[in-house]
Amino acid sequence: MKLTIISSATVPSHSVRYSGVSKDNTQPEKQTDTKDDVKKVRIASLTGSVAATLVYLFAMAKKAKKGDFKIKDMFNVDFQNMFKVMGLATTSVIGGLTGGLIADSEENRKPKLKEAIHQFLGNIVTPITIVGLAAKQIEKRKLPVTKEILLSSLAAVVGVTTGVTGGNYIASKVNKAIFKENDDRKLGVKDFGIHVDDLLTVAALTPSGEKIKGFISKALPAIFLICGYEAGTKQAADVENNLVEKNNNQAV
């Protein structure tokens, strides 16, 4: 019988001491890099959204101010015009998207652009238009305060529900036409939950908005940062997870 002796030098070592590289040791480093990249994109998106919003507030305040301009004037802009609100939200999306595109990898560009369209149509144009038109009708009728509040609340609910659902449906069709592929964006509770901006928009656009204009002027720009952040931080993995979840729900 022939005995074959295998030298230890020919056997791949899985020991850190002899191989110099361990699979277990490299994995945490990879995860750390991924977390750092995600953090960098988040910071860039938020920074871009904040910067663009401040530029918009400065421009609006400078235009409205007749006397000496002060920094605090930027946070007292009158948002009782729905086009001003749309401009504010759109600026936030553009800033967040720009920051995210600069900081993130190329594979995540398309998801960000798609999300920006969803934010613009589903979270900005559609609900704000509905709320703005409803507010004009409420104001024309010179209703008692109680009825005004009730109708304004109804406008908020209808505006959010119709805006989120209808706006995102339209955005999916627009994305399909632009990118030549299906765009299935699943709506969940959180999609409706982040629409605090629409509730504040209702307060700003309805006749009673004047009473709390100071609060809205400070809160609305901050709330709309969410739109820019969502657009800038969207990644391909989010889309894949959404499709997997949707398919699982359909299977059930």
Legacy VTK file of the C-alpha trace (Angstrom):
# vtk DataFile Version 3.0
C-alpha trace
ASCII
DATASET POLYDATA
POINTS 252 float
0.000 0.000 0.000
1.322 3.349 -1.020
1.213 5.954 1.672
0.917 9.541 0.495
2.167 12.182 2.838
0.537 15.608 2.462
2.652 18.488 3.581
1.015 21.035 5.790
2.408 23.696 3.500
0.016 22.591 0.732
-3.099 22.754 2.878
-4.901 26.103 2.884
-4.934 27.443 6.348
-8.091 28.935 7.874
-6.212 30.199 10.853
-5.739 33.944 11.238
-2.259 33.301 12.470
-1.076 31.526 9.322
-3.305 32.844 6.559
-3.177 36.492 7.482
-6.789 36.883 6.284
-9.859 35.556 7.974
-13.319 35.504 6.490
-14.801 36.293 9.862
-12.448 39.212 10.295
-13.161 40.756 6.883
-16.944 40.655 7.230
-17.226 43.218 10.052
-14.935 45.561 8.109
-17.230 45.289 5.076
-20.283 45.964 7.202
-18.586 48.994 8.745
-17.830 50.402 5.307
-21.434 49.884 4.263
-22.721 51.640 7.354
-20.303 54.508 6.766
-21.495 54.844 3.174
-25.140 54.881 4.226
-24.391 57.455 6.903
-22.545 59.620 4.386
-25.513 59.534 1.986
-27.959 60.381 4.767
-25.899 63.356 5.899
-25.455 64.572 2.318
-29.199 64.276 1.604
-30.205 66.102 4.759
-27.548 68.775 4.221
-28.655 69.330 0.639
-32.294 69.572 1.661
-31.523 72.045 4.461
-29.264 74.188 2.259
-31.808 74.401 -0.567
-34.608 75.203 1.890
-32.612 78.016 3.471
-31.905 79.510 0.036
-35.626 79.412 -0.769
-36.568 80.993 2.568
-33.957 83.705 2.069
-35.280 84.496 -1.412
-38.915 84.625 -0.238
-38.090 86.735 2.826
-35.897 89.113 0.842
-38.670 89.589 -1.700
-41.332 90.267 0.927
-39.238 92.476 3.220
-39.595 96.188 2.546
-37.166 97.540 5.145
-33.938 96.239 6.647
-33.531 92.494 6.213
-32.888 90.313 9.257
-32.105 86.594 9.442
-35.216 85.922 11.532
-37.332 87.148 8.605
-36.481 83.884 6.838
-38.511 81.976 9.396
-41.545 84.215 9.216
-42.427 83.713 5.565
-46.169 83.729 4.879
-47.199 80.306 3.551
-50.879 81.053 2.934
-50.303 80.692 -0.794
-50.285 77.108 -2.072
-47.722 77.918 -4.763
-45.295 79.131 -2.094
-45.811 75.858 -0.236
-45.221 73.841 -3.407
-42.080 75.846 -4.075
-40.806 75.182 -0.564
-41.415 71.429 -0.767
-40.042 71.117 -4.296
-36.886 72.978 -3.289
-36.389 70.565 -0.413
-36.719 67.566 -2.753
-34.256 69.022 -5.256
-31.726 69.730 -2.494
-32.025 66.301 -0.889
-31.900 64.543 -4.249
-28.807 66.483 -5.308
-26.984 65.670 -2.077
-27.885 61.987 -2.345
-26.830 61.719 -5.994
-23.449 63.272 -5.242
-22.698 61.081 -2.229
-24.150 57.740 -3.353
-23.109 55.166 -5.945
-24.352 55.071 -9.520
-26.597 52.045 -8.982
-28.771 54.074 -6.628
-29.343 57.027 -8.944
-32.436 55.672 -10.668
-34.244 54.772 -7.401
-33.564 58.292 -6.115
-34.931 59.917 -9.258
-38.033 57.728 -9.102
-38.569 58.550 -5.438
-38.168 62.257 -6.167
-41.006 62.017 -8.684
-43.148 60.174 -6.130
-42.421 62.848 -3.546
-43.189 65.643 -6.009
-46.474 64.230 -7.311
-47.693 62.196 -4.333
-46.530 64.325 -1.438
-46.500 67.822 -2.879
-48.499 68.719 -5.990
-51.604 66.542 -5.598
-52.407 66.982 -1.882
-51.458 70.671 -1.754
-53.545 71.435 -4.840
-56.579 69.688 -3.338
-56.120 71.455 -0.016
-55.499 74.815 -1.679
-58.608 74.648 -3.853
-60.729 73.487 -0.920
-59.390 76.331 1.231
-60.420 78.902 -1.375
-63.958 77.539 -1.432
-64.165 77.548 2.377
-62.915 81.133 2.531
-65.454 82.347 -0.037
-68.401 81.087 1.987
-67.541 83.060 5.152
-68.661 80.187 7.357
-68.843 80.187 11.179
-65.616 79.154 12.891
-66.930 75.703 13.896
-67.999 74.784 10.371
-64.796 76.241 8.994
-62.697 74.023 11.236
-64.753 70.923 10.410
-64.528 71.514 6.673
-60.808 72.281 6.943
-60.282 68.996 8.791
-62.211 67.179 6.083
-60.050 68.862 3.456
-56.973 67.588 5.292
-58.194 63.983 5.328
-59.337 64.021 1.704
-56.212 65.852 0.588
-53.853 63.379 2.255
-55.760 60.248 1.247
-56.364 61.282 -2.355
-52.983 62.942 -2.707
-50.932 60.010 -1.465
-52.882 57.332 -3.315
-53.643 59.178 -6.545
-50.357 61.059 -6.655
-48.265 57.935 -6.253
-50.335 56.132 -8.883
-49.658 58.946 -11.345
-45.978 59.008 -10.346
-45.697 55.278 -11.104
-47.091 55.870 -14.582
-44.705 58.780 -15.135
-41.723 56.721 -13.981
-42.754 53.852 -16.255
-42.894 56.218 -19.222
-39.518 57.786 -18.397
-37.502 54.745 -17.332
-39.307 52.150 -19.507
-39.896 49.773 -16.598
-42.569 49.042 -14.034
-42.501 51.140 -10.902
-44.370 49.341 -8.138
-44.103 51.478 -5.031
-46.001 49.913 -2.158
-47.935 52.270 0.082
-48.015 51.550 3.792
-49.100 53.207 7.019
-45.845 55.150 7.217
-46.533 56.748 3.838
-49.629 58.371 5.311
-48.050 58.944 8.709
-45.325 61.286 7.446
-47.890 63.668 5.971
-47.773 66.041 8.912
-46.743 68.582 6.292
-50.154 68.328 4.656
-51.923 68.945 7.963
-49.839 72.066 8.507
-50.471 73.065 4.914
-54.205 72.883 5.613
-53.769 75.200 8.582
-51.692 77.572 6.476
-54.061 77.657 3.530
-57.395 77.806 5.361
-58.798 81.129 6.609
-57.925 80.273 10.211
-54.275 79.840 9.228
-53.490 83.460 10.081
-53.935 82.715 13.785
-51.080 80.254 13.876
-49.000 81.644 10.994
-45.955 82.144 13.211
-45.846 78.472 14.197
-46.452 77.232 10.656
-43.764 79.498 9.221
-41.222 77.779 11.444
-42.569 74.218 11.328
-43.479 73.768 7.653
-39.928 74.207 6.265
-38.621 71.679 8.787
-41.364 69.156 8.024
-40.751 69.326 4.278
-37.132 68.287 4.847
-38.565 64.763 5.074
-39.430 64.882 1.360
-35.886 65.804 0.372
-34.355 63.277 2.743
-36.544 60.446 1.400
-35.585 61.247 -2.190
-31.871 61.543 -1.452
-31.546 58.368 0.630
-33.533 56.009 -1.606
-31.505 52.964 -2.664
-31.876 50.030 -5.033
-32.073 47.657 -2.061
-35.188 49.477 -0.824
-36.911 48.835 -4.143
-35.927 45.157 -4.132
-37.188 44.679 -0.582
-40.436 46.385 -1.514
-40.966 44.037 -4.460
-40.165 40.953 -2.350
-42.599 42.057 0.338
-45.282 42.774 -2.241
-44.852 39.346 -3.869
-45.005 37.633 -0.479
-48.238 39.418 0.363
-49.741 38.443 -2.973
-48.757 34.825 -2.394
-50.507 34.824 0.967
LINES 1 253
252 0 1 2 3 4 5 6 7 8 9 10 11 12 13 14 15 16 17 18 19 20 21 22 23 24 25 26 27 28 29 30 31 32 33 34 35 36 37 38 39 40 41 42 43 44 45 46 47 48 49 50 51 52 53 54 55 56 57 58 59 60 61 62 63 64 65 66 67 68 69 70 71 72 73 74 75 76 77 78 79 80 81 82 83 84 85 86 87 88 89 90 91 92 93 94 95 96 97 98 99 100 101 102 103 104 105 106 107 108 109 110 111 112 113 114 115 116 117 118 119 120 121 122 123 124 125 126 127 128 129 130 131 132 133 134 135 136 137 138 139 140 141 142 143 144 145 146 147 148 149 150 151 152 153 154 155 156 157 158 159 160 161 162 163 164 165 166 167 168 169 170 171 172 173 174 175 176 177 178 179 180 181 182 183 184 185 186 187 188 189 190 191 192 193 194 195 196 197 198 199 200 201 202 203 204 205 206 207 208 209 210 211 212 213 214 215 216 217 218 219 220 221 222 223 224 225 226 227 228 229 230 231 232 233 234 235 236 237 238 239 240 241 242 243 244 245 246 247 248 249 250 251
